[in-house]
Amino acid sequence: MNWISNYVRPKINSLFSRREVPENLWTKCPECGTMLFHRELAENLNVCTNCDHHLAITPRDRFKALFDGGIFTEVKVPEPLADPLHFRDQKKYPDRLKAAQKTTG
């Protein structure tokens, strides 16, 4: 029984608790497999520094890059009409519309 490993080391480890690392700090390039730091990737406009593969960006990031200073206003999309032309088919049009909205989210 070593007193250093049994008493001193746990005390020191309890003083310096390990911080949890967020999951979104690193991104893996789908082309070459290189791990890219998120700030470095953002500075390089979502292009891999190793293989020059262009990674996808979110629509919000695209809007921020496209508009001056990232200033834009979102426009509310109107709800679609239930059955504007009164289609006749094997299934009712409102039912088809609801099923399509459910599958696509």
N, C-alpha and C positions, 0 to 999 in steps of 0.2 A: 504494500500500500504506500503510494507516494503522496505526500501531503501537497506537493505542488500541483499534481494533476487532479487530485481529489478536492482540494479546497481553493487554491489560488486561481487556477484556470477558470472554473465556473464563475468565480467572483468577477474576474476581468471580463469574461464573455458577457456577463449580465450587465456590466457597465456600458459596453459597446454593443448595443442591440443592432441586429442586422435590419437594414431598411429594405422594404419591399420594392422591387424594380417594376415599374409599369410595363405592361405587355406591349404597348405601342411605341416603344423607343426604337425598335429595329424593324426593318422590313426586308424580306428575302426577295431577291430578284428572281422572277420566274424563269428567266432565260439562262443565267449562268450560276445562280444559287448563292451569289455573294450577299452577305448581310450588310445592309446599308443603314446608317444612323439617320433618324427621321429629319433632323435639321439639315444634315448634309444633302439628303435627298431633296428637300424642299428648296434649298439654295440652288441645286442643279436642275430645277424645274421638273422633278420626277423622272429624271433620266439616270440610268445606272452609270456610275462612274467607271465601272470595269468594262462593260460590254456595249454601252450606249443604247441599251434597250429602253424604250419609252414605256413607263408604267402608267396605268390609268389614273386619272384624277377625278375627284368628286365634282358634281355640278357646282357646288358652292365655291370650290377652289377655282374652277373655270370662270365663274362669274366675277370673282375677285380679280383675276388676271385680265379679264376682258374689259370690265368697266373701270372708269377712272377712279382710282383710289378705293376700289371695292365698294363704292356706294351705288346701291340699286334698291328698288322697291319691288316687292313681290306683288303680282297681280292675282287676285282670286279668280280661279277658273269657275265659270258657271256650271251648275249641275246640268247633265244632259236631259233632254226631254224624254218622257217615258216611252211614247210610241207616236212620233210625229206623223208618220205616213200610214199608220194602221196596216202594217205588214200582215200577211196571212201565210202561215207556214205550218210545219208539223208541230213546232213549239211556238209559244207566244213570244213576241219580241221582248217584252219586259223580263220574261224568265231567262231568255238568252243573255240579255244585258246584265242581269244580276249574276248569272253563272260566270260570264266573262270577267266581271269586276272582282268576283270572289277568287278566281284562279290567278288573276294578274296582281291583285292587291291594290 
